[in-house]
Amino acid sequence: MKKTELPRWATGFVLPILNLLSALVVAGFVIHLLGESPTESLAILFDSAIVNPEGLAYTMFYASTFIFTGLAVSIAMQAGLFNIGAEGQMYVGGLGLTLAMLAFDAHLPGWLLIPAGMIGAALFGALWAFLPGYLQAKRGSHVVVTTIMFNFIAASLMNYLIIKMIPAGEQNPASRVFSSAAELPLLNAWFPVLGDTPLNICFLLAIAALVLYRFAVWRSSWGYKLRATGLNAHAAHYAGVRISRTIIVAMLVSGALAGLASVNSILGSTHYLSLNFPAGAGFIGIAIALMGRQTPVGIFLSSVLFGALIQGGFDLSLEKPNIPQETFIFIQGLIILFCGAMENFYAPALLKLINLTSKKEA
């Protein structure tokens, strides 16, 4: 009997690999047009981002942030919601974290101060996602539109507040530096081979978040209701699921995860709140959720990929002046294009090949 749907291994593994390879082929062609060897450039990127221990540490540092933004978008997708606002939620989450630091960093020890900052980040991120979730659940306002609007509102609000936080006599648009008690422990204390890099325990927290996500979505009654709402809200309603509550809670959790993404950037690296510190991490989370098919392993691998592009791209642009840093923003866009808008481009041909192979075996 002829199959009409791709098996799970094809949609979860083969299609993402084909899409990624397609994006890299197009990127290689662009690098060739810039006058450089695609294979040599790819080798430099791979060595800088994966083979070199310090480069790998930077890759994992970036991936730590992307895991949280990828999870933020994924948890909303499970409920059938497309949360475009992870960027703004991360930005406002950084505000919650900073307010906790400014209030308590002179009084609390690190083992209390860091959790307080994380709670502030999650709380502010969740609150920023609440209104779009409420408007979607209660008023039918599309969450894509409202979260995009809230990104711009967050940017304007944060610009205003950060200017107010500048210490007297300083010119840098940023808050004051937090006390040393607020610094996340670095992993190079246990693994000296990582060198002087900012990779910190937030990477371990990101792995724990992936495990918790797996359990919450696929091994709990709440996760069942979440996925049922995303697959068919009408059927879920008749099965007894409270759709409005599920949507609002999904957006709250999504916003909290996006807010937690600020912890790695602020407490793990800069140790102060600065303008535009998310640097597009919320938007990269959309690509990660799409490419990773909202699975923990997929989200992790996609996060590492984008972290490698940032780390390897920086070193490659230094070694190959003809390849500007902006080229890797273009490559990220290609990956989003092939893994998002064109994610099923190869599906018909792959399905035909699978059916042909099954027919020959029969």
ZAMARGU-4260 file (C-alpha; in steps of 0.2 Angstrom, whole numbers, plus 5000, padded with zeros to 4 digits):
<rodrens>
0) 5000/5000/5000 | 5007/5017/4995 | 5012/5028/5010 | 5005/5046/5010 | 5015/5053/5024
5) 5034/5052/5028 | 5039/5041/5043 | 5045/5050/5058 | 5064/5047/5055 | 5062/5056/5039
10) 5054/5071/5045 | 5064/5072/5061 | 5081/5068/5054 | 5083/5067/5035 | 5073/5083/5030
15) 5082/5094/5042 | 5099/5087/5036 | 5094/5090/5018 | 5088/5108/5022 | 5104/5112/5031
20) 5115/5105/5017 | 5105/5115/5004 | 5108/5131/5015 | 5127/5127/5016 | 5128/5124/4997
25) 5120/5141/4993 | 5131/5149/5006 | 5146/5140/4998 | 5142/5148/4982 | 5141/5165/4989
30) 5158/5163/4997 | 5165/5157/4980 | 5158/5173/4973 | 5167/5183/4986 | 5183/5175/4980
35) 5187/5163/4993 | 5187/5143/4993 | 5171/5137/5001 | 5179/5120/5007 | 5194/5130/5015
40) 5182/5142/5023 | 5171/5128/5030 | 5187/5119/5037 | 5192/5135/5046 | 5175/5138/5053
45) 5174/5120/5059 | 5191/5120/5067 | 5188/5137/5075 | 5170/5133/5082 | 5172/5114/5086
50) 5189/5107/5086 | 5198/5121/5096 | 5194/5119/5114 | 5192/5137/5117 | 5182/5140/5102
55) 5171/5125/5107 | 5168/5134/5124 | 5162/5150/5115 | 5151/5139/5104 | 5143/5131/5119
60) 5142/5148/5128 | 5131/5155/5113 | 5122/5139/5112 | 5117/5141/5131 | 5107/5157/5127
65) 5100/5149/5111 | 5093/5134/5120 | 5082/5145/5131 | 5076/5155/5116 | 5073/5139/5106
70) 5063/5132/5120 | 5053/5148/5123 | 5047/5147/5104 | 5045/5128/5105 | 5034/5128/5120
75) 5022/5140/5112 | 5022/5130/5095 | 5017/5115/5105 | 5001/5124/5109 | 4999/5130/5091
80) 5006/5148/5095 | 5019/5156/5085 | 5028/5167/5098 | 5038/5180/5088 | 5041/5190/5104
85) 5055/5180/5112 | 5067/5194/5108 | 5057/5207/5118 | 5053/5195/5132 | 5072/5191/5134
90) 5075/5210/5134 | 5063/5213/5148 | 5068/5198/5157 | 5085/5206/5158 | 5077/5221/5166
95) 5070/5209/5180 | 5086/5201/5183 | 5095/5218/5184 | 5083/5225/5196 | 5086/5210/5207
100) 5104/5213/5206 | 5104/5232/5209 | 5093/5229/5224 | 5102/5214/5232 | 5119/5212/5226
105) 5127/5222/5240 | 5118/5211/5253 | 5115/5193/5247 | 5128/5179/5245 | 5130/5172/5227
110) 5120/5156/5231 | 5105/5167/5235 | 5108/5181/5223 | 5109/5171/5207 | 5093/5162/5210
115) 5085/5179/5214 | 5091/5186/5198 | 5084/5170/5188 | 5067/5172/5196 | 5067/5190/5192
120) 5072/5186/5174 | 5058/5173/5172 | 5045/5183/5180 | 5047/5199/5170 | 5049/5188/5154
125) 5033/5179/5158 | 5023/5195/5162 | 5029/5202/5145 | 5021/5187/5137 | 5006/5187/5147
130) 4996/5201/5138 | 4999/5194/5120 | 4993/5177/5127 | 4978/5184/5136 | 4973/5194/5120
135) 4974/5178/5109 | 4964/5168/5122 | 4951/5180/5127 | 4950/5192/5112 | 4956/5182/5097
140) 4970/5195/5093 | 4983/5185/5084 | 4998/5181/5094 | 5010/5184/5080 | 5004/5202/5078
145) 5004/5206/5096 | 5021/5198/5100 | 5029/5208/5085 | 5022/5224/5092 | 5028/5220/5110
150) 5046/5218/5103 | 5046/5236/5097 | 5038/5242/5114 | 5051/5232/5124 | 5065/5240/5114
155) 5058/5258/5116 | 5054/5255/5135 | 5072/5247/5138 | 5080/5261/5129 | 5072/5274/5140
160) 5075/5264/5156 | 5093/5259/5153 | 5097/5278/5150 | 5090/5281/5167 | 5101/5268/5174
165) 5118/5275/5168 | 5129/5279/5184 | 5134/5297/5186 | 5149/5302/5176 | 5148/5287/5165
170) 5145/5288/5146 | 5141/5269/5142 | 5122/5266/5140 | 5122/5253/5153 | 5118/5250/5171
175) 5132/5249/5184 | 5142/5233/5185 | 5135/5220/5198 | 5145/5214/5212 | 5157/5199/5210
180) 5144/5188/5220 | 5132/5189/5205 | 5145/5181/5193 | 5140/5164/5187 | 5153/5150/5191
185) 5164/5147/5175 | 5166/5129/5169 | 5185/5132/5166 | 5187/5130/5185 | 5184/5112/5182
190) 5190/5110/5164 | 5205/5121/5162 | 5207/5116/5144 | 5192/5128/5140 | 5204/5142/5143
195) 5199/5160/5147 | 5181/5159/5140 | 5164/5164/5147 | 5156/5147/5147 | 5147/5145/5164
200) 5135/5134/5173 | 5121/5141/5163 | 5126/5128/5150 | 5121/5115/5163 | 5105/5124/5167
205) 5101/5124/5148 | 5103/5105/5147 | 5092/5103/5163 | 5079/5114/5154 | 5079/5102/5139
210) 5077/5087/5150 | 5062/5096/5160 | 5055/5101/5143 | 5055/5083/5137 | 5046/5077/5153
215) 5034/5092/5154 | 5028/5091/5136 | 5028/5072/5133 | 5026/5064/5150 | 5014/5075/5159
220) 4995/5078/5158 | 4999/5097/5156 | 5009/5092/5141 | 4996/5082/5134 | 4983/5096/5135
225) 4996/5108/5127 | 4999/5097/5112 | 4981/5093/5110 | 4977/5111/5109 | 4991/5114/5096
230) 4985/5099/5085 | 4966/5103/5086 | 4959/5116/5098 | 4941/5111/5094 | 4943/5093/5098
235) 4953/5097/5114 | 4939/5108/5119 | 4926/5095/5118 | 4938/5083/5127 | 4938/5095/5142
240) 4953/5105/5139 | 4952/5123/5144 | 4959/5131/5129 | 4960/5149/5135 | 4970/5144/5151
245) 4981/5132/5141 | 4986/5146/5129 | 4989/5159/5143 | 5000/5147/5153 | 5009/5142/5137
250) 5013/5160/5134 | 5018/5163/5152 | 5030/5148/5151 | 5037/5153/5134 | 5040/5171/5141
255) 5049/5164/5157 | 5060/5154/5146 | 5064/5168/5135 | 5068/5179/5151 | 5080/5166/5157
260) 5090/5167/5141 | 5096/5184/5148 | 5105/5175/5163 | 5119/5168/5152 | 5122/5185/5143
265) 5121/5196/5158 | 5127/5186/5173 | 5138/5175/5163 | 5147/5188/5153 | 5145/5207/5154
270) 5139/5208/5172 | 5128/5223/5168 | 5113/5227/5158 | 5117/5235/5141 | 5107/5242/5126
275) 5102/5228/5114 | 5110/5214/5123 | 5099/5201/5116 | 5107/5204/5099 | 5094/5194/5089
280) 5095/5178/5101 | 5076/5179/5102 | 5074/5178/5083 | 5087/5164/5082 | 5076/5155/5094
285) 5063/5154/5080 | 5075/5146/5068 | 5081/5134/5081 | 5063/5128/5086 | 5059/5126/5067
290) 5075/5117/5063 | 5075/5106/5079 | 5056/5101/5076 | 5053/5106/5094 | 5062/5091/5101
295) 5075/5092/5115 | 5089/5084/5104 | 5084/5094/5089 | 5084/5111/5099 | 5101/5106/5107
300) 5109/5102/5090 | 5102/5118/5081 | 5108/5129/5096 | 5126/5122/5094 | 5125/5125/5075
305) 5120/5143/5077 | 5133/5145/5091 | 5146/5138/5079 | 5141/5150/5065 | 5144/5165/5077
310) 5160/5159/5084 | 5167/5151/5068 | 5161/5166/5058 | 5170/5178/5069 | 5187/5169/5067
315) 5184/5166/5048 | 5181/5185/5045 | 5198/5188/5053 | 5207/5175/5042 | 5197/5179/5026
320) 5195/5198/5025 | 5185/5195/5009 | 5171/5187/5020 | 5163/5200/5030 | 5155/5196/5047
325) 5138/5200/5039 | 5140/5185/5028 | 5135/5174/5043 | 5119/5184/5046 | 5115/5179/5028
330) 5119/5161/5031 | 5108/5161/5046 | 5094/5168/5035 | 5097/5154/5023 | 5095/5141/5036
335) 5079/5149/5042 | 5073/5150/5024 | 5077/5131/5020 | 5072/5125/5038 | 5057/5136/5040
340) 5048/5142/5025 | 5054/5128/5014 | 5055/5114/5027 | 5045/5102/5016 | 5054/5106/5000
345) 5061/5089/4998 | 5046/5080/5006 | 5038/5074/4989 | 5054/5067/4982 | 5059/5059/4998
350) 5041/5051/5000 | 5042/5045/4982 | 5059/5037/4985 | 5053/5028/5001 | 5038/5021/4992
355) 5049/5016/4977 | 5061/5007/4989 | 5046/4999/4999 | 5039/4993/4983 | 5055/4985/4977
360) 5057/4976/4994 | 5040/4969/4993
</rodrens>
